[in-house]
Amino acid sequence: MAALAYALTGRWDVAEDLTQEAFLRAHRDWKRVGAMASPGGWLRRVVTNLALSRWRRLRTETIALLRLTIDSEVAAPEIPHAKFWEEVRRLPERQRQAIALRYVEDLTVVEIAGILEIAEGTVKVLLHQARESLRHRLDDPGAAR
C-alpha cells in the first residue's frame, strides 16, 4: 500500500501517512470491510482516494500561495526512476491511478477495474493512453505538458 501511495504522491513520508490512514479506516470499519469480497481492493481504493484528495488540497493551497506571491522551493531527493514517476504524476487522474495500480501493485486489468469501479475495457484504454503519453514525454523531453 505504501508503494502505491508513493507512486501517486512521490513522497515516502506522505505515502506512509496515507497508508496508515487507510489501514485505520479499515480497522474502524472492519465488520463491513472484512465482509467484502476484496478487502485489499477496498484498501487500495481508499489509498488512491486519499492521494487524490491530498493532491486536490495541495493544488488549492498552491494557488492560494501563488496569489500571495510566496515563492518557496524544496529540493527533491534523488530517487531512482524519479523522472518516470514525475511524469506519471502529471497524467490525468484515472491514468495515473491505473498505472500505479498496474506497475506498483502488479494488479490485473480485472482487479484494477474492480478497485476503480470502472469497466475492464476502460482500464485497458487508460493504460494504453498513459503508456503512449509517457512514451512520448520520456522520448521527447521538450514535449508539451
Secondary structure, 3 states (H helix, E strand, C coil): CHHHHHHHHCCHHHHHHHHHHHHHHHHHCHHHHHCCCCHHHHHHHHHHHHHHHHHHHHHHHHHHHHHCCCCCCCCCCCCCCHHHHHHHHCCCHHHHHHHHHHHCCCCCHHHHHHHHCCCHHHHHHHHHHHHHHHHHHHHCCCCCC
